[in-house]
Amino acid sequence: MTAESVFEQIRESLNGRPGQPIVLGVCKSLAERFEKEPWVFRLAAIILTLCWTLPAVIAYVVLGFVLSETEVRTRQFFSGLAVIIRENVNKLAASLRGAFDQAGGNRI
């Protein structure tokens, strides 16, 4: 799995199709469980995130792992995120090594 394929999956997920969840699908899953409209849960999530950002994001991610409907999607999202982070850390390490090698070569 490369960073480009992960970006394609994320882009496809964000564009979505009718009825498809936008991020992890937590609000849609909760709406189906409580027989309400998804916009009610999305609005509540936005308001909670504006007021209490860290607790709201943590709760959203935890629900993503706990709800059976969103567990697979959440795991895929975070495994893709790990791939992107690992690739960027490797690129940064390589560029730092190159910079230090050049600096070491300039010493007398």
MIFI-301604 format. One record per residue (C-alpha): residue number from 1; x, y, z. Coordinates in steps of 0.2 Angstrom, whole numbers, plus 5000, padded with zeros to 4 digits. Last residue first. Layout:
! residues N
+-----+------+------+------+
! seq !    u !    v !    w !
+-----+------+------+------+
! NUM !    X !    Y !    Z !
...
+-----+------+------+------+
This chain:
! residues 108
+-----+------+------+------+
! seq !    u !    v !    w !
+-----+------+------+------+
! 108 ! 5192 ! 5103 ! 5033 !
! 107 ! 5173 ! 5100 ! 5035 !
! 106 ! 5163 ! 5102 ! 5019 !
! 105 ! 5160 ! 5083 ! 5018 !
! 104 ! 5151 ! 5082 ! 5035 !
! 103 ! 5139 ! 5096 ! 5030 !
! 102 ! 5135 ! 5086 ! 5014 !
! 101 ! 5132 ! 5070 ! 5024 !
! 100 ! 5122 ! 5079 ! 5037 !
!  99 ! 5110 ! 5086 ! 5023 !
!  98 ! 5109 ! 5069 ! 5015 !
!  97 ! 5105 ! 5060 ! 5032 !
!  96 ! 5092 ! 5074 ! 5035 !
!  95 ! 5084 ! 5071 ! 5018 !
!  94 ! 5084 ! 5052 ! 5021 !
!  93 ! 5076 ! 5054 ! 5038 !
!  92 ! 5062 ! 5066 ! 5031 !
!  91 ! 5058 ! 5054 ! 5017 !
!  90 ! 5057 ! 5039 ! 5030 !
!  89 ! 5046 ! 5050 ! 5041 !
!  88 ! 5035 ! 5054 ! 5026 !
!  87 ! 5033 ! 5036 ! 5021 !
!  86 ! 5029 ! 5030 ! 5039 !
!  85 ! 5016 ! 5044 ! 5041 !
!  84 ! 5007 ! 5039 ! 5025 !
!  83 ! 5007 ! 5021 ! 5029 !
!  82 ! 5001 ! 5025 ! 5047 !
!  81 ! 4986 ! 5035 ! 5039 !
!  80 ! 4982 ! 5020 ! 5028 !
!  79 ! 4981 ! 5009 ! 5044 !
!  78 ! 4971 ! 5022 ! 5053 !
!  77 ! 4958 ! 5023 ! 5039 !
!  76 ! 4957 ! 5004 ! 5036 !
!  75 ! 4954 ! 5001 ! 5054 !
!  74 ! 4940 ! 5014 ! 5055 !
!  73 ! 4932 ! 5007 ! 5039 !
!  72 ! 4932 ! 4990 ! 5047 !
!  71 ! 4925 ! 4996 ! 5063 !
!  70 ! 4911 ! 5006 ! 5056 !
!  69 ! 4896 ! 4995 ! 5056 !
!  68 ! 4902 ! 4985 ! 5071 !
!  67 ! 4902 ! 5001 ! 5082 !
!  66 ! 4916 ! 5001 ! 5094 !
!  65 ! 4931 ! 5006 ! 5083 !
!  64 ! 4922 ! 5021 ! 5075 !
!  63 ! 4914 ! 5025 ! 5092 !
!  62 ! 4932 ! 5027 ! 5099 !
!  61 ! 4937 ! 5038 ! 5085 !
!  60 ! 4921 ! 5049 ! 5088 !
!  59 ! 4924 ! 5050 ! 5106 !
!  58 ! 4942 ! 5055 ! 5104 !
!  57 ! 4937 ! 5068 ! 5092 !
!  56 ! 4924 ! 5075 ! 5104 !
!  55 ! 4935 ! 5074 ! 5119 !
!  54 ! 4949 ! 5084 ! 5109 !
!  53 ! 4937 ! 5097 ! 5102 !
!  52 ! 4926 ! 5102 ! 5116 !
!  51 ! 4915 ! 5117 ! 5110 !
!  50 ! 4918 ! 5116 ! 5091 !
!  49 ! 4919 ! 5097 ! 5091 !
!  48 ! 4903 ! 5096 ! 5101 !
!  47 ! 4894 ! 5108 ! 5089 !
!  46 ! 4900 ! 5098 ! 5074 !
!  45 ! 4896 ! 5081 ! 5081 !
!  44 ! 4878 ! 5087 ! 5086 !
!  43 ! 4876 ! 5093 ! 5068 !
!  42 ! 4882 ! 5077 ! 5061 !
!  41 ! 4870 ! 5067 ! 5073 !
!  40 ! 4855 ! 5077 ! 5068 !
!  39 ! 4860 ! 5077 ! 5050 !
!  38 ! 4860 ! 5058 ! 5050 !
!  37 ! 4840 ! 5058 ! 5052 !
!  36 ! 4834 ! 5048 ! 5067 !
!  35 ! 4830 ! 5029 ! 5069 !
!  34 ! 4841 ! 5027 ! 5085 !
!  33 ! 4852 ! 5014 ! 5077 !
!  32 ! 4851 ! 5021 ! 5059 !
!  31 ! 4856 ! 5038 ! 5066 !
!  30 ! 4870 ! 5031 ! 5076 !
!  29 ! 4877 ! 5022 ! 5060 !
!  28 ! 4876 ! 5038 ! 5050 !
!  27 ! 4885 ! 5048 ! 5063 !
!  26 ! 4899 ! 5035 ! 5065 !
!  25 ! 4902 ! 5033 ! 5046 !
!  24 ! 4920 ! 5034 ! 5047 !
!  23 ! 4923 ! 5050 ! 5037 !
!  22 ! 4909 ! 5054 ! 5024 !
!  21 ! 4898 ! 5039 ! 5026 !
!  20 ! 4890 ! 5033 ! 5010 !
!  19 ! 4871 ! 5036 ! 5008 !
!  18 ! 4873 ! 5045 ! 4991 !
!  17 ! 4891 ! 5042 ! 4985 !
!  16 ! 4907 ! 5048 ! 4993 !
!  15 ! 4918 ! 5063 ! 4989 !
!  14 ! 4927 ! 5061 ! 5006 !
!  13 ! 4928 ! 5042 ! 5004 !
!  12 ! 4935 ! 5043 ! 4986 !
!  11 ! 4948 ! 5056 ! 4991 !
!  10 ! 4953 ! 5045 ! 5006 !
!   9 ! 4955 ! 5029 ! 4995 !
!   8 ! 4965 ! 5039 ! 4982 !
!   7 ! 4976 ! 5046 ! 4996 !
!   6 ! 4979 ! 5029 ! 5002 !
!   5 ! 4984 ! 5023 ! 4984 !
!   4 ! 4996 ! 5038 ! 4983 !
!   3 ! 5004 ! 5034 ! 5000 !
!   2 ! 5008 ! 5017 ! 4995 !
!   1 ! 5000 ! 5000 ! 5000 !
+-----+------+------+------+
